[in-house]
């Protein structure tokens, strides 16, 4: 998913965004919350955008909400 996010970041028209990689297995609360749903893409407030694979359309829609 990280490679797909990096590719999305370089697409024309996609607003700039930061990526923070968090080791879910290193945090017992995150491990309990996400368990088998890794990798997971979450926003800054912890809202999940997608699991396993990048949902580029959903991420574009989310990023577009900040314009």
KEMI-488401 format. One record per residue: residue in one letter; x, y, z of N, C-alpha, C in turn. Coordinates in steps of 0.2 Angstrom, whole numbers, padded with zeros to 4 digits, always signed. Example, Ala and Ser with C-alpha at 12.3 -4.5 7.8 and 13.67 -1.06 7.14 Angstrom:
A+0066-0028+0039+0062-0022+0039+0066-0016+0039S+0064-0011+0035+0068-0005+0036+0064+0000+0039
END
This chain:
X+0004-0006+0000+0000+0000+0000+0004+0006+0000X+0010+0006+0003+0015+0012+0003+0017+0014-0004X+0019+0009-0008+0021+0010-0014+0015+0014-0018X+0009+0011-0017+0003+0014-0021+0002+0021-0019X+0003+0022-0012+0002+0029-0010+0007+0034-0012X+0013+0032-0013+0019+0036-0016+0017+0037-0023X+0015+0032-0027+0013+0034-0034+0007+0039-0034X+0002+0038-0030-0004+0043-0030-0001+0050-0028X+0003+0050-0024+0006+0057-0022+0009+0061-0028X+0012+0057-0032+0015+0060-0038+0010+0062-0044X+0004+0059-0043-0001+0061-0049-0003+0068-0049X-0004+0071-0055-0006+0077-0056-0013+0078-0053X-0013+0084-0050-0020+0086-0047-0021+0083-0040X-0017+0079-0038-0018+0076-0031-0015+0081-0026X-0018+0083-0021-0016+0088-0016-0010+0085-0013X-0005+0089-0011+0001+0086-0007-0002+0083+0000X+0001+0077+0002+0000+0074+0008+0006+0071+0011X+0006+0070+0018+0011+0067+0021+0009+0060+0023X+0014+0055+0023+0013+0048+0025+0017+0047+0031X+0013+0044+0036+0016+0042+0042+0015+0034+0043X+0021+0031+0043+0020+0024+0044+0021+0022+0051X+0016+0018+0053+0016+0016+0061+0016+0008+0061X+0020+0006+0065+0020-0002+0066+0014-0004+0071X+0009-0006+0068+0003-0008+0072+0005-0014+0077X+0010-0018+0075+0011-0023+0080+0015-0021+0086X+0018-0015+0086+0022-0012+0091+0017-0009+0096X+0011-0008+0095+0006-0004+0099+0000-0009+0101X+0000-0011+0107-0005-0016+0109-0012-0014+0107X-0014-0007+0108-0021-0005+0106-0022-0005+0099X-0017-0003+0095-0018-0003+0088-0018-0011+0085X-0014-0015+0088-0015-0022+0086-0021-0025+0088X-0024-0023+0094-0031-0026+0095-0036-0023+0091X-0035-0017+0089-0040-0013+0084-0040-0016+0077X-0034-0017+0075-0034-0019+0067-0032-0026+0066X-0029-0030+0071-0028-0037+0070-0026-0039+0063X-0030-0042+0060-0029-0044+0053-0030-0039+0047X-0032-0033+0049-0034-0028+0044-0028-0024+0042X-0022-0027+0042-0016-0023+0041-0013-0025+0034X-0011-0021+0029-0010-0014+0031-0017-0010+0031X-0017-0005+0035-0023+0000+0035-0021+0007+0034X-0025+0010+0030-0024+0018+0029-0029+0021+0033X-0027+0025+0038-0031+0029+0042-0029+0037+0041X-0034+0041+0043-0033+0048+0043-0030+0050+0049X-0029+0057+0050-0026+0059+0056-0030+0058+0063X-0037+0057+0062-0041+0056+0067-0042+0049+0069X-0039+0045+0065-0040+0037+0066-0046+0034+0062X-0049+0038+0058-0054+0035+0053-0051+0031+0048X-0053+0025+0047-0050+0021+0042-0053+0023+0035X-0048+0023+0030-0050+0024+0023-0050+0018+0019X-0045+0013+0020-0045+0007+0017-0040+0002+0020X-0041-0004+0019-0037-0010+0021-0034-0014+0016X-0029-0017+0017-0025-0022+0013-0023-0018+0006X-0027-0015+0002-0025-0012-0004-0027-0005-0004X-0024-0001-0008-0026+0007-0008-0032+0007-0012X-0037+0011-0009-0043+0013-0013-0042+0020-0015X-0039+0021-0021-0036+0027-0023-0042+0032-0024X-0048+0030-0026-0054+0034-0027-0056+0037-0020X-0056+0033-0015-0058+0035-0009-0053+0040-0006X-0046+0039-0007-0041+0043-0005-0042+0050-0008X-0043+0050-0015-0043+0056-0019-0049+0060-0016X-0055+0057-0015-0061+0060-0012-0059+0063-0005X-0056+0059-0001-0054+0062+0006-0050+0068+0005X-0045+0068+0001-0040+0073+0000-0044+0079-0003X-0048+0078-0008-0052+0083-0011-0056+0087-0006X-0058+0084+0000-0062+0087+0004-0059+0093+0008X-0052+0094+0007-0048+0099+0010-0047+0105+0006X-0050+0105+0000-0049+0111-0005-0053+0117-0002
END
